[in-house]
Amino acid sequence: MPHDKIRAAARERRAKTGEPYTAARRAVISEHQATGASNPPPRDGYALRMSDEIHDWLTGLRRSGPSAALRVANALIILMREGASLGDPVVVSAADSWPWALAEALDRSYQQSLERLTTLRRGEADAAMLVRDIQDQVAELAAAQATLDELHRRAVDAGRPPEAAQAAGKLATLQQQAAEARRLLPRMIQARQRLRERVQQLQARAEAARTRKEALKASHVAARGSLWAREAMATLGVPDDDGDRHPEAGSEATAADEARLAAVTAQMERELGQEPRPEGLMELWPGAPWHTDIRILFAGGIRRGSGAVPRSGHGIGGRAAPGEGWPGARSGHARL
């Protein structure tokens, strides 16, 4: 039984019976275990299907980390065999890790904005340098024109037509080059100005995004911390800030903390343009609790021989990228 369902059932029981949270949680687990003993789940497990991307990831893992690949293979075999009966710590709900993944995605999004800003600043610097080069070229051409004009005048005054004609030809070429440079210069100045304005806009957006990101992360930490603290106090039988041990009041306060956490999570999703967490998303931790470096995200529930169409699941996280629908993830999926 996933942790989030255990917590919800324990709080509901505590609100009804008034018993301490620890006792309520123990009773819920005992009832679940008793139900499982009297009605054992089928042992035919899951049928596993995976995309080519995940298959390639596993193939690469066998080369780069044989021991890790063996852990993954064993975990998948156990999951296929045990199916929905496989639980904590090997299989857990992805509900708790979803907000943390959103927070990490906000950090990545901000870093990407900084990288775009750096690229744009380099473009602005290049445009400014090109403007200076064109301005220098215009000045050099103007000086060269003045020199050739003086040579042409002297050749004419001295009665040297060939020299005058040669100077006149060079002067015409320089005048043409100078005219082209003068036509190009305003366009480059406008391009530099547009890049400068674009840099300023992107910098302002990046700063605003950073402020929102930090505020959302702080709100998430505060909401999560408040919920954990309230659960810990309920477990220890410690009264709340108002000195109230009444179970209904404690349940209402816990529900309010959960609502705040859900609201912050929704705000992070909107900030990222991210769809809400897929329902039924679970995490497989190969080698847990001793190894936590790899997690496999999936959505399952279809057993072999059921005749049902498997639900699309989600790809592999940890060493590999999370699956489709996971914040900041590349695409890929598995089916169970």
Contacts in CASP RR format, 6 or more apart in sequence:
PFRMAT RR
TARGET T0000
AUTHOR 0000-0000-0000
METHOD contacts of the structure
MODEL  1
MPHDKIRAAARERRAKTGEPYTAARRAVISEHQATGASNPPPRDGYALRM
SDEIHDWLTGLRRSGPSAALRVANALIILMREGASLGDPVVVSAADSWPW
ALAEALDRSYQQSLERLTTLRRGEADAAMLVRDIQDQVAELAAAQATLDE
LHRRAVDAGRPPEAAQAAGKLATLQQQAAEARRLLPRMIQARQRLRERVQ
QLQARAEAARTRKEALKASHVAARGSLWAREAMATLGVPDDDGDRHPEAG
SEATAADEARLAAVTAQMERELGQEPRPEGLMELWPGAPWHTDIRILFAG
GIRRGSGAVPRSGHGIGGRAAPGEGWPGARSGHARL
1 29 0 8 1.000
1 32 0 8 1.000
1 87 0 8 1.000
2 87 0 8 1.000
2 88 0 8 1.000
2 92 0 8 1.000
2 93 0 8 1.000
2 95 0 8 1.000
2 282 0 8 1.000
3 88 0 8 1.000
3 92 0 8 1.000
3 93 0 8 1.000
3 96 0 8 1.000
4 93 0 8 1.000
4 95 0 8 1.000
4 96 0 8 1.000
5 93 0 8 1.000
6 25 0 8 1.000
6 28 0 8 1.000
6 29 0 8 1.000
6 32 0 8 1.000
7 25 0 8 1.000
7 231 0 8 1.000
9 28 0 8 1.000
10 21 0 8 1.000
10 24 0 8 1.000
10 25 0 8 1.000
10 27 0 8 1.000
10 28 0 8 1.000
11 21 0 8 1.000
11 24 0 8 1.000
11 251 0 8 1.000
11 254 0 8 1.000
12 251 0 8 1.000
13 19 0 8 1.000
13 24 0 8 1.000
13 27 0 8 1.000
13 28 0 8 1.000
14 20 0 8 1.000
14 21 0 8 1.000
14 24 0 8 1.000
14 234 0 8 1.000
14 247 0 8 1.000
14 251 0 8 1.000
15 247 0 8 1.000
15 248 0 8 1.000
15 251 0 8 1.000
17 24 0 8 1.000
17 247 0 8 1.000
18 24 0 8 1.000
18 247 0 8 1.000
19 27 0 8 1.000
19 247 0 8 1.000
20 234 0 8 1.000
20 235 0 8 1.000
20 237 0 8 1.000
21 231 0 8 1.000
21 234 0 8 1.000
21 235 0 8 1.000
21 237 0 8 1.000
22 234 0 8 1.000
22 235 0 8 1.000
22 236 0 8 1.000
22 237 0 8 1.000
25 235 0 8 1.000
40 85 0 8 1.000
41 83 0 8 1.000
41 84 0 8 1.000
41 85 0 8 1.000
42 303 0 8 1.000
43 81 0 8 1.000
43 82 0 8 1.000
43 85 0 8 1.000
44 303 0 8 1.000
44 304 0 8 1.000
44 305 0 8 1.000
45 79 0 8 1.000
45 80 0 8 1.000
45 81 0 8 1.000
45 82 0 8 1.000
45 83 0 8 1.000
45 84 0 8 1.000
45 303 0 8 1.000
45 304 0 8 1.000
46 79 0 8 1.000
46 80 0 8 1.000
46 83 0 8 1.000
46 300 0 8 1.000
46 301 0 8 1.000
46 302 0 8 1.000
46 303 0 8 1.000
46 304 0 8 1.000
46 336 0 8 1.000
47 80 0 8 1.000
47 302 0 8 1.000
47 303 0 8 1.000
47 304 0 8 1.000
47 310 0 8 1.000
47 335 0 8 1.000
47 336 0 8 1.000
48 76 0 8 1.000
48 79 0 8 1.000
48 80 0 8 1.000
48 334 0 8 1.000
48 335 0 8 1.000
48 336 0 8 1.000
49 310 0 8 1.000
49 334 0 8 1.000
49 335 0 8 1.000
49 336 0 8 1.000
50 58 0 8 1.000
50 333 0 8 1.000
50 334 0 8 1.000
50 335 0 8 1.000
51 315 0 8 1.000
51 332 0 8 1.000
51 333 0 8 1.000
51 334 0 8 1.000
53 330 0 8 1.000
53 331 0 8 1.000
53 332 0 8 1.000
54 315 0 8 1.000
54 316 0 8 1.000
54 320 0 8 1.000
54 332 0 8 1.000
54 333 0 8 1.000
54 334 0 8 1.000
57 316 0 8 1.000
57 320 0 8 1.000
58 69 0 8 1.000
58 72 0 8 1.000
58 73 0 8 1.000
60 69 0 8 1.000
61 68 0 8 1.000
61 69 0 8 1.000
61 72 0 8 1.000
61 319 0 8 1.000
61 320 0 8 1.000
62 69 0 8 1.000
68 286 0 8 1.000
68 293 0 8 1.000
68 294 0 8 1.000
68 319 0 8 1.000
71 286 0 8 1.000
71 287 0 8 1.000
71 291 0 8 1.000
71 294 0 8 1.000
72 286 0 8 1.000
72 294 0 8 1.000
72 296 0 8 1.000
74 286 0 8 1.000
74 287 0 8 1.000
75 90 0 8 1.000
75 284 0 8 1.000
75 285 0 8 1.000
75 286 0 8 1.000
75 287 0 8 1.000
75 296 0 8 1.000
76 284 0 8 1.000
76 286 0 8 1.000
76 296 0 8 1.000
78 86 0 8 1.000
78 90 0 8 1.000
79 86 0 8 1.000
79 90 0 8 1.000
79 91 0 8 1.000
79 284 0 8 1.000
79 336 0 8 1.000
83 301 0 8 1.000
83 303 0 8 1.000
83 336 0 8 1.000
84 300 0 8 1.000
84 301 0 8 1.000
84 303 0 8 1.000
89 285 0 8 1.000
89 288 0 8 1.000
89 289 0 8 1.000
90 284 0 8 1.000
90 285 0 8 1.000
90 286 0 8 1.000
90 287 0 8 1.000
90 288 0 8 1.000
91 282 0 8 1.000
91 283 0 8 1.000
91 284 0 8 1.000
91 285 0 8 1.000
92 282 0 8 1.000
92 283 0 8 1.000
92 285 0 8 1.000
93 280 0 8 1.000
93 281 0 8 1.000
93 282 0 8 1.000
93 283 0 8 1.000
94 277 0 8 1.000
94 280 0 8 1.000
94 281 0 8 1.000
94 282 0 8 1.000
94 283 0 8 1.000
94 297 0 8 1.000
95 277 0 8 1.000
95 281 0 8 1.000
97 283 0 8 1.000
98 265 0 8 1.000
98 277 0 8 1.000
98 281 0 8 1.000
99 220 0 8 1.000
99 224 0 8 1.000
99 261 0 8 1.000
99 264 0 8 1.000
99 265 0 8 1.000
99 268 0 8 1.000
101 322 0 8 1.000
101 326 0 8 1.000
101 327 0 8 1.000
102 265 0 8 1.000
102 268 0 8 1.000
102 269 0 8 1.000
102 272 0 8 1.000
102 274 0 8 1.000
102 327 0 8 1.000
103 216 0 8 1.000
103 217 0 8 1.000
103 220 0 8 1.000
103 268 0 8 1.000
104 327 0 8 1.000
105 272 0 8 1.000
105 274 0 8 1.000
105 327 0 8 1.000
105 328 0 8 1.000
106 213 0 8 1.000
106 216 0 8 1.000
106 217 0 8 1.000
106 268 0 8 1.000
106 271 0 8 1.000
106 272 0 8 1.000
107 213 0 8 1.000
108 328 0 8 1.000
109 209 0 8 1.000
109 213 0 8 1.000
109 272 0 8 1.000
110 206 0 8 1.000
110 209 0 8 1.000
110 210 0 8 1.000
110 213 0 8 1.000
113 202 0 8 1.000
113 205 0 8 1.000
113 206 0 8 1.000
113 209 0 8 1.000
114 206 0 8 1.000
116 202 0 8 1.000
117 199 0 8 1.000
117 202 0 8 1.000
117 203 0 8 1.000
117 206 0 8 1.000
120 195 0 8 1.000
120 198 0 8 1.000
120 199 0 8 1.000
120 202 0 8 1.000
121 199 0 8 1.000
123 195 0 8 1.000
124 192 0 8 1.000
124 195 0 8 1.000
124 196 0 8 1.000
124 198 0 8 1.000
124 199 0 8 1.000
127 188 0 8 1.000
127 191 0 8 1.000
127 192 0 8 1.000
127 195 0 8 1.000
128 192 0 8 1.000
130 188 0 8 1.000
130 192 0 8 1.000
131 185 0 8 1.000
131 188 0 8 1.000
131 189 0 8 1.000
131 192 0 8 1.000
134 181 0 8 1.000
134 184 0 8 1.000
134 185 0 8 1.000
134 188 0 8 1.000
135 185 0 8 1.000
137 181 0 8 1.000
138 178 0 8 1.000
138 181 0 8 1.000
138 182 0 8 1.000
138 185 0 8 1.000
141 174 0 8 1.000
141 177 0 8 1.000
141 178 0 8 1.000
141 181 0 8 1.000
142 178 0 8 1.000
144 174 0 8 1.000
145 171 0 8 1.000
145 174 0 8 1.000
145 175 0 8 1.000
145 178 0 8 1.000
148 167 0 8 1.000
148 170 0 8 1.000
148 171 0 8 1.000
148 174 0 8 1.000
149 171 0 8 1.000
151 163 0 8 1.000
151 167 0 8 1.000
152 164 0 8 1.000
152 167 0 8 1.000
152 168 0 8 1.000
152 171 0 8 1.000
155 161 0 8 1.000
155 163 0 8 1.000
155 164 0 8 1.000
155 167 0 8 1.000
156 164 0 8 1.000
209 271 0 8 1.000
212 271 0 8 1.000
213 271 0 8 1.000
216 264 0 8 1.000
216 267 0 8 1.000
216 268 0 8 1.000
216 271 0 8 1.000
219 260 0 8 1.000
219 264 0 8 1.000
219 267 0 8 1.000
220 261 0 8 1.000
220 264 0 8 1.000
220 265 0 8 1.000
220 268 0 8 1.000
223 257 0 8 1.000
223 260 0 8 1.000
223 261 0 8 1.000
223 264 0 8 1.000
224 261 0 8 1.000
226 257 0 8 1.000
226 260 0 8 1.000
227 254 0 8 1.000
227 257 0 8 1.000
227 258 0 8 1.000
227 261 0 8 1.000
230 240 0 8 1.000
230 250 0 8 1.000
230 253 0 8 1.000
230 254 0 8 1.000
230 257 0 8 1.000
231 254 0 8 1.000
232 238 0 8 1.000
233 239 0 8 1.000
233 240 0 8 1.000
234 250 0 8 1.000
234 254 0 8 1.000
237 245 0 8 1.000
239 245 0 8 1.000
240 249 0 8 1.000
240 250 0 8 1.000
240 253 0 8 1.000
242 249 0 8 1.000
244 250 0 8 1.000
266 276 0 8 1.000
268 274 0 8 1.000
269 275 0 8 1.000
269 276 0 8 1.000
272 327 0 8 1.000
272 328 0 8 1.000
274 325 0 8 1.000
274 327 0 8 1.000
275 325 0 8 1.000
278 299 0 8 1.000
278 313 0 8 1.000
278 314 0 8 1.000
278 325 0 8 1.000
279 299 0 8 1.000
280 299 0 8 1.000
280 300 0 8 1.000
281 297 0 8 1.000
281 298 0 8 1.000
281 299 0 8 1.000
281 313 0 8 1.000
281 314 0 8 1.000
282 297 0 8 1.000
282 298 0 8 1.000
282 299 0 8 1.000
282 300 0 8 1.000
283 295 0 8 1.000
283 296 0 8 1.000
283 297 0 8 1.000
283 298 0 8 1.000
284 295 0 8 1.000
284 296 0 8 1.000
284 297 0 8 1.000
284 298 0 8 1.000
285 291 0 8 1.000
285 292 0 8 1.000
285 294 0 8 1.000
285 295 0 8 1.000
285 296 0 8 1.000
286 294 0 8 1.000
286 296 0 8 1.000
293 318 0 8 1.000
293 319 0 8 1.000
294 316 0 8 1.000
294 317 0 8 1.000
294 318 0 8 1.000
294 319 0 8 1.000
294 320 0 8 1.000
295 316 0 8 1.000
295 317 0 8 1.000
295 318 0 8 1.000
296 315 0 8 1.000
296 316 0 8 1.000
296 317 0 8 1.000
296 334 0 8 1.000
297 313 0 8 1.000
297 314 0 8 1.000
297 315 0 8 1.000
297 316 0 8 1.000
297 317 0 8 1.000
297 322 0 8 1.000
297 323 0 8 1.000
297 326 0 8 1.000
298 313 0 8 1.000
298 314 0 8 1.000
298 315 0 8 1.000
298 334 0 8 1.000
298 336 0 8 1.000
299 311 0 8 1.000
299 312 0 8 1.000
299 313 0 8 1.000
299 314 0 8 1.000
299 336 0 8 1.000
300 310 0 8 1.000
300 311 0 8 1.000
300 313 0 8 1.000
300 335 0 8 1.000
300 336 0 8 1.000
301 311 0 8 1.000
301 336 0 8 1.000
302 308 0 8 1.000
302 309 0 8 1.000
302 310 0 8 1.000
302 311 0 8 1.000
302 336 0 8 1.000
310 335 0 8 1.000
310 336 0 8 1.000
311 335 0 8 1.000
311 336 0 8 1.000
312 333 0 8 1.000
312 335 0 8 1.000
313 333 0 8 1.000
313 334 0 8 1.000
313 335 0 8 1.000
313 336 0 8 1.000
314 322 0 8 1.000
314 323 0 8 1.000
314 324 0 8 1.000
314 325 0 8 1.000
314 326 0 8 1.000
314 332 0 8 1.000
314 333 0 8 1.000
314 334 0 8 1.000
315 322 0 8 1.000
315 323 0 8 1.000
315 324 0 8 1.000
315 326 0 8 1.000
315 329 0 8 1.000
315 332 0 8 1.000
315 333 0 8 1.000
315 334 0 8 1.000
316 322 0 8 1.000
316 323 0 8 1.000
316 334 0 8 1.000
317 323 0 8 1.000
317 326 0 8 1.000
317 329 0 8 1.000
321 328 0 8 1.000
321 329 0 8 1.000
321 330 0 8 1.000
322 328 0 8 1.000
322 329 0 8 1.000
323 329 0 8 1.000
323 330 0 8 1.000
323 331 0 8 1.000
323 332 0 8 1.000
323 333 0 8 1.000
324 331 0 8 1.000
324 332 0 8 1.000
324 333 0 8 1.000
END
